[in-house]
Amino acid sequence: MPIKTVAESKTERLEILAADGTWDKALEPKISQEKLLEMYRKMVEIRTFDERAYRLQRQGRLGTYPQILGQEASQIIPSLCLKPKDWLVPTYRGQGAYFARGMQLRYSLLYWGGDDRGVKFPEGNNDMIFSIPVGSHLTQVAGLAWAAKMQKQGHCALTYLGDGTSSKGDLHEALTFAGQFKLPAIYIIENNHWAISVPREKQAATVTLAQKAHGYGAAGLQVDGNDALAVFKATFDAVARARKGDGPTVLELETYRLGHHTTADDATRYRSEAEVEAGTKKDPILRFKKYLEAKKLWDEDQELRLKKEAEEMVNGEIEAYESFPAPNPLNMFANNYATAPWNLIEQRQELEELVKVKQARKEVVELPPVEGRFP
């Protein structure tokens, strides 16, 4: 018997906006002027915030911080394609995705300052806090998408993972489930080319990361992640596909991490200046700005005003962050379990006794009440 071909697949790449600001008019998505300006404004605002947050950490005013420098398009744009009731589950490098959904940046600062009051999202949003262990959220997102499908309300679940995480078994399990039940789930692989110090070429033998989708019955597309127009079109189409009931989509947004992995990392130890310089030339904000200028939607006066307004906004968020009263350390035990395990109950009691002793010695001022409920 001759060998038969029983299945074939192909993986395409979407590019619309070139680095020089020119674009493919045949692929250009129809986006309102208002939406285009919102996309650009939020990209500039999050970069302004990101640069200031990095300096705050270096000044000892913030804990370890993961920059998103160079990844503004892949962070901001997908969130702008969602509705509030759609689920959003970013990674720890997800402050841009949250911000685009309306989160005040003071809460991002609070979180990275070690304060659990930083886990606060806009009322009415279906946003979930990220998990620090990479990949552990991917099966949970399949569950969220399954619930959305069962409720028949047309919602979808969108999540992020890094290029390194795409090599973990969590993605295999999540996509197996999502593909089998045709769930309204969107998995965005934010390929910034480095899993801490491990380069992309050592993470997977496949030509692309998007093609991993095909083994699970999901749609897969590689996208220029520094191209705001391509990211918008790819995400918009994936969301529409999910709402229609056509199943999950995997989008590989190929971008570049211009900064260190986190402020605890030194990327100069494992990558060259030439590589970073090449990544800088693909800057998503500069590229999008050239597009808006060519469309007569933006000029230098608007740019100066935006930068001034962005600085004022970020200054206000920093002031609000540093004005928060000290939290009650017992907050860490609140709202975690319906029924707390014995070891946490003991630890909480030990901390309660320690706080009482320090208050008696006047080593600790009066603390605010616990924000939440002890199980």
C-alpha positions, 0 to 999 in steps of 0.5 A: 500500500502506498503511503497516504497523506492524512493531514497537512497544515501550514503556518502563516505570518501576518505583517502589515506595518513595516519598520519604516512606517509604510504598510500593506493597504490590502491587509490594513484593518479598519480601525476608527481614528479614535481607536488608533489614537487610543492604541498609541496613547496607551502604548506611550503611557505604559512606556513612560510608566515602565521607565519610571518603575525601573528607576523606582526599583533602582532607587529602592522604592520598589521591589523586583520589577519586570520591564516590558520595554519593546513589547508595548504593542503585544501588551496593549493591543490585545486587551483593547480587542476584548470586552470587560466580561471577557477573561484576561489572564496575563503573565507577570510581565503583564502590567500593559495588558492590565493597564489597557483594561483600565487598571490604575498603575498605582496598583501595579506599583503596590504589587511590585512593592510587595503589597497584596492590595495591588491585586485590584482590577476595575469593577466589572472586569473579568481580570485575574492575577497572574501566576509567578510559576510559569504556565500553571495558569494555562489549564485554568484559562481552558477552564474559564473558556469552558465555563464561558462556552457553557454559559452561552454568553459569547465571552472568551478567555485570553491569556499570555505565555512566554516563548519559554513557557510554550515548551512546558507541558501545561500548554500541551494539556491546555490546548488538548482540552481547548481543541477537543471541546472547541473552547473560546480561548486565545493563547498569546505566545509573547515571543520576546526571544529570551526565556531569561537567558535561554535563547529562542532557538534552544527552546524548540526545534519548530520553525515557529511557535505558532505551528504548535497549535496544529497538533491540537485542532487550534488555529495558529498564526505567527504575527509581527508583535511589534506591528500594532496593526497586525497585532490588532487584526490577529487578535480581533479575528481570534476573538471573533472566531472564539465568539463564533464557536470555532475554537481556540487560537494560538497567536505567536507575537514575535517581539523583542525584550529590550530590557533585562528579564527583570531587575534581578537579571543582567542581560549583558552577560548573555546577549550582545549589544548588536542584537539589542540595537537590532531589536531597538530598530523595530521599536513598536511605538516609533513604527506606529507613530510614523503610520499615524503621521503618514495618515495625518492623524498625528504631529509633533505638537500632539506628541509633546502634549502626550508625553507631558500628560503621560509624565503627569499621569505617572507622577500622580500614580507614583504619588498615590502608590507612596501615599498608601498607609502601611498594610496590616501584615495579617492581610496575607492570610485573608481571602485565601481559602474557604477553610484554611489548612492547620499550618496557615492557622498556626502561622497566622496565630504566631504573627498575631502574637508577634504584632501584639508584642511589638505594639506593646513595646511601641515598636509598631504603630496602630495597624489598619484593620485586615482587608478581607476575611480569615477562613 
